[in-house]
Amino acid sequence: MTLTFKKLREGAKIPTAATRLSAGLDLYACIPAPVTINPGESFNFPTGIAVCPDDENVVMLIFVRSGHGVKHCLTLPNSVGVIDSDYRGEISVPIINLGHEPYTMQPGERFAQLVTVPVLFPDTAVADSLPETERGTAGFGSSGRL
């Protein structure tokens, strides 16, 4: 499959894979100057790119890069970003600082990953009852801790 990218801003970088087997493509911050995110604050980082997959049966998911999350407590406010296959606007990524120290994002810094996965488009139906299962309606923690 092929993802076709279009640069929308000066300084935009096309996403790249860090290694041959990287699941995600690194996204780059397309900002003209460093941006500091203080603890508890967020900033919506533009990437300066738009994308078009050659297969409409995919979704592109955005995750923060592991190092940013583990080392600096940066994450996405909605945990995972979702880009539908028919979206052609600029990809932007909101980042929130859950840590105790300010973090300064540099122009061109790799800060998030774009992961492409197949998606199903289910029909929906309404029923008065659902088939019984062993678990039934047992919720959080019902299957045990160990």
Short mmCIF file of the C-alpha atoms (twelve columns), coordinates in Angstrom:
data_MODEL
# 
_entry.id   MODEL 
# 
loop_
_atom_site.group_PDB 
_atom_site.id 
_atom_site.type_symbol 
_atom_site.label_atom_id 
_atom_site.label_alt_id 
_atom_site.label_comp_id 
_atom_site.label_asym_id 
_atom_site.label_seq_id 
_atom_site.Cartn_x 
_atom_site.Cartn_y 
_atom_site.Cartn_z 
_atom_site.pdbx_PDB_model_num 
ATOM 1   C CA . MET A 1   0.000   0.000   0.000  1 
ATOM 2   C CA . THR A 2   1.098   3.569   -0.561 1 
ATOM 3   C CA . LEU A 3   0.488   6.729   1.443  1 
ATOM 4   C CA . THR A 4   0.800   9.827   -0.728 1 
ATOM 5   C CA . PHE A 5   1.724   13.003  1.144  1 
ATOM 6   C CA . LYS A 6   1.344   16.637  0.167  1 
ATOM 7   C CA . LYS A 7   3.342   19.424  1.801  1 
ATOM 8   C CA . LEU A 8   1.075   22.281  2.866  1 
ATOM 9   C CA . ARG A 9   3.564   24.532  4.670  1 
ATOM 10  C CA . GLU A 10  7.107   25.680  4.178  1 
ATOM 11  C CA . GLY A 11  9.407   23.552  6.310  1 
ATOM 12  C CA . ALA A 12  7.082   20.534  6.297  1 
ATOM 13  C CA . LYS A 13  8.785   17.133  6.294  1 
ATOM 14  C CA . ILE A 14  7.360   13.960  4.826  1 
ATOM 15  C CA . PRO A 15  6.939   11.260  7.526  1 
ATOM 16  C CA . THR A 16  9.696   8.670   7.698  1 
ATOM 17  C CA . ALA A 17  10.198  5.228   9.199  1 
ATOM 18  C CA . ALA A 18  13.071  5.039   11.681 1 
ATOM 19  C CA . THR A 19  13.853  1.458   10.628 1 
ATOM 20  C CA . ARG A 20  12.727  -0.949  7.921  1 
ATOM 21  C CA . LEU A 21  10.328  -2.669  10.338 1 
ATOM 22  C CA . SER A 22  9.003   0.409   12.166 1 
ATOM 23  C CA . ALA A 23  5.222   0.116   12.532 1 
ATOM 24  C CA . GLY A 24  4.790   3.881   12.474 1 
ATOM 25  C CA . LEU A 25  6.046   6.766   10.402 1 
ATOM 26  C CA . ASP A 26  7.538   9.611   12.419 1 
ATOM 27  C CA . LEU A 27  5.700   12.936  12.199 1 
ATOM 28  C CA . TYR A 28  7.635   16.199  12.422 1 
ATOM 29  C CA . ALA A 29  6.605   19.422  14.149 1 
ATOM 30  C CA . CYS A 30  6.155   22.082  11.455 1 
ATOM 31  C CA . ILE A 31  6.610   25.123  13.676 1 
ATOM 32  C CA . PRO A 32  8.623   28.279  12.912 1 
ATOM 33  C CA . ALA A 33  10.132  28.542  16.400 1 
ATOM 34  C CA . PRO A 34  10.444  26.397  19.552 1 
ATOM 35  C CA . VAL A 35  7.231   25.899  21.538 1 
ATOM 36  C CA . THR A 36  7.333   25.290  25.293 1 
ATOM 37  C CA . ILE A 37  4.535   23.229  26.824 1 
ATOM 38  C CA . ASN A 38  4.291   23.795  30.557 1 
ATOM 39  C CA . PRO A 39  2.966   21.087  32.899 1 
ATOM 40  C CA . GLY A 40  -0.797  20.769  32.490 1 
ATOM 41  C CA . GLU A 41  -0.806  22.700  29.208 1 
ATOM 42  C CA . SER A 42  -1.311  21.512  25.653 1 
ATOM 43  C CA . PHE A 43  -0.454  22.739  22.180 1 
ATOM 44  C CA . ASN A 44  -1.815  21.666  18.796 1 
ATOM 45  C CA . PHE A 45  1.252   21.008  16.639 1 
ATOM 46  C CA . PRO A 46  0.878   21.326  12.881 1 
ATOM 47  C CA . THR A 47  2.762   18.872  10.685 1 
ATOM 48  C CA . GLY A 48  2.360   20.837  7.462  1 
ATOM 49  C CA . ILE A 49  1.258   17.742  5.551  1 
ATOM 50  C CA . ALA A 50  -1.885  16.046  4.251  1 
ATOM 51  C CA . VAL A 51  -2.168  12.355  3.343  1 
ATOM 52  C CA . CYS A 52  -4.040  10.159  0.891  1 
ATOM 53  C CA . PRO A 53  -3.900  6.355   1.230  1 
ATOM 54  C CA . ASP A 54  -4.371  4.323   -1.941 1 
ATOM 55  C CA . ASP A 55  -6.720  2.007   -0.020 1 
ATOM 56  C CA . GLU A 56  -9.902  3.413   1.515  1 
ATOM 57  C CA . ASN A 57  -10.205 0.457   3.911  1 
ATOM 58  C CA . VAL A 58  -7.589  1.811   6.320  1 
ATOM 59  C CA . VAL A 59  -7.430  4.245   9.182  1 
ATOM 60  C CA . MET A 60  -4.330  6.150   10.172 1 
ATOM 61  C CA . LEU A 61  -3.758  6.348   13.916 1 
ATOM 62  C CA . ILE A 62  -1.545  8.891   15.647 1 
ATOM 63  C CA . PHE A 63  0.402   8.090   18.791 1 
ATOM 64  C CA . VAL A 64  2.996   10.118  20.686 1 
ATOM 65  C CA . ARG A 65  6.537   8.797   20.224 1 
ATOM 66  C CA . SER A 66  7.498   6.453   23.057 1 
ATOM 67  C CA . GLY A 67  10.468  8.522   24.224 1 
ATOM 68  C CA . HIS A 68  8.339   11.639  24.551 1 
ATOM 69  C CA . GLY A 69  5.796   9.741   26.609 1 
ATOM 70  C CA . VAL A 70  8.194   7.841   28.860 1 
ATOM 71  C CA . LYS A 71  10.875  10.490  29.363 1 
ATOM 72  C CA . HIS A 72  8.770   13.682  29.336 1 
ATOM 73  C CA . CYS A 73  5.185   12.583  30.136 1 
ATOM 74  C CA . LEU A 74  3.875   13.995  26.855 1 
ATOM 75  C CA . THR A 75  0.775   12.408  25.353 1 
ATOM 76  C CA . LEU A 76  -2.265  13.145  23.222 1 
ATOM 77  C CA . PRO A 77  -5.271  14.514  25.157 1 
ATOM 78  C CA . ASN A 78  -7.492  11.968  23.376 1 
ATOM 79  C CA . SER A 79  -4.873  9.169   23.714 1 
ATOM 80  C CA . VAL A 80  -4.971  8.217   20.015 1 
ATOM 81  C CA . GLY A 81  -5.643  10.431  17.016 1 
ATOM 82  C CA . VAL A 82  -7.800  9.049   14.214 1 
ATOM 83  C CA . ILE A 83  -7.410  10.075  10.570 1 
ATOM 84  C CA . ASP A 84  -10.096 8.662   8.298  1 
ATOM 85  C CA . SER A 85  -9.008  7.550   4.829  1 
ATOM 86  C CA . ASP A 86  -11.070 10.309  3.178  1 
ATOM 87  C CA . TYR A 87  -9.610  13.226  5.202  1 
ATOM 88  C CA . ARG A 88  -7.427  15.513  3.083  1 
ATOM 89  C CA . GLY A 89  -6.745  18.381  5.487  1 
ATOM 90  C CA . GLU A 90  -3.577  19.136  7.404  1 
ATOM 91  C CA . ILE A 91  -2.586  16.627  10.052 1 
ATOM 92  C CA . SER A 92  -2.178  18.366  13.379 1 
ATOM 93  C CA . VAL A 93  -1.428  16.691  16.678 1 
ATOM 94  C CA . PRO A 94  -2.455  18.054  20.072 1 
ATOM 95  C CA . ILE A 95  0.140   17.276  22.736 1 
ATOM 96  C CA . ILE A 96  -0.401  17.683  26.487 1 
ATOM 97  C CA . ASN A 97  2.331   17.772  29.114 1 
ATOM 98  C CA . LEU A 98  1.371   15.547  32.055 1 
ATOM 99  C CA . GLY A 99  4.812   15.831  33.607 1 
ATOM 100 C CA . HIS A 100 6.258   18.201  36.196 1 
ATOM 101 C CA . GLU A 101 8.764   19.972  33.942 1 
ATOM 102 C CA . PRO A 102 8.228   22.213  30.907 1 
ATOM 103 C CA . TYR A 103 9.097   20.637  27.572 1 
ATOM 104 C CA . THR A 104 10.286  22.627  24.568 1 
ATOM 105 C CA . MET A 105 9.476   21.196  21.153 1 
ATOM 106 C CA . GLN A 106 11.926  22.197  18.448 1 
ATOM 107 C CA . PRO A 107 11.036  22.969  14.816 1 
ATOM 108 C CA . GLY A 108 11.339  19.773  12.779 1 
ATOM 109 C CA . GLU A 109 11.370  17.539  15.868 1 
ATOM 110 C CA . ARG A 110 9.958   14.016  15.502 1 
ATOM 111 C CA . PHE A 111 7.185   13.934  18.097 1 
ATOM 112 C CA . ALA A 112 4.429   11.551  17.005 1 
ATOM 113 C CA . GLN A 113 3.905   8.436   14.891 1 
ATOM 114 C CA . LEU A 114 1.419   7.661   12.154 1 
ATOM 115 C CA . VAL A 115 0.350   3.989   12.110 1 
ATOM 116 C CA . THR A 116 -1.851  2.696   9.275  1 
ATOM 117 C CA . VAL A 117 -4.159  -0.259  9.970  1 
ATOM 118 C CA . PRO A 118 -7.035  -1.999  8.170  1 
ATOM 119 C CA . VAL A 119 -10.502 -1.014  9.304  1 
ATOM 120 C CA . LEU A 120 -13.933 -2.655  9.082  1 
ATOM 121 C CA . PHE A 121 -17.060 -0.677  8.246  1 
ATOM 122 C CA . PRO A 122 -19.837 -2.597  10.042 1 
ATOM 123 C CA . ASP A 123 -23.540 -2.315  9.449  1 
ATOM 124 C CA . THR A 124 -25.540 -1.657  12.614 1 
ATOM 125 C CA . ALA A 125 -28.635 -3.367  13.934 1 
ATOM 126 C CA . VAL A 126 -30.912 -3.008  16.947 1 
ATOM 127 C CA . ALA A 127 -32.095 -5.989  19.010 1 
ATOM 128 C CA . ASP A 128 -34.151 -6.522  22.140 1 
ATOM 129 C CA . SER A 129 -31.557 -8.979  23.493 1 
ATOM 130 C CA . LEU A 130 -28.013 -10.155 22.817 1 
ATOM 131 C CA . PRO A 131 -26.668 -13.735 22.958 1 
ATOM 132 C CA . GLU A 132 -25.483 -14.859 26.398 1 
ATOM 133 C CA . THR A 133 -21.752 -15.348 27.054 1 
ATOM 134 C CA . GLU A 134 -19.695 -16.824 29.885 1 
ATOM 135 C CA . ARG A 135 -18.682 -13.309 30.973 1 
ATOM 136 C CA . GLY A 136 -22.105 -11.750 30.536 1 
ATOM 137 C CA . THR A 137 -22.315 -8.202  31.900 1 
ATOM 138 C CA . ALA A 138 -19.348 -8.502  34.289 1 
ATOM 139 C CA . GLY A 139 -17.245 -5.367  33.793 1 
ATOM 140 C CA . PHE A 140 -13.902 -3.886  34.795 1 
ATOM 141 C CA . GLY A 141 -11.684 -6.307  36.694 1 
ATOM 142 C CA . SER A 142 -14.175 -9.162  36.478 1 
ATOM 143 C CA . SER A 143 -11.725 -11.555 34.840 1 
ATOM 144 C CA . GLY A 144 -9.273  -11.317 37.750 1 
ATOM 145 C CA . ARG A 145 -5.928  -9.701  38.385 1 
ATOM 146 C CA . LEU A 146 -3.492  -12.543 37.699 1 
# 
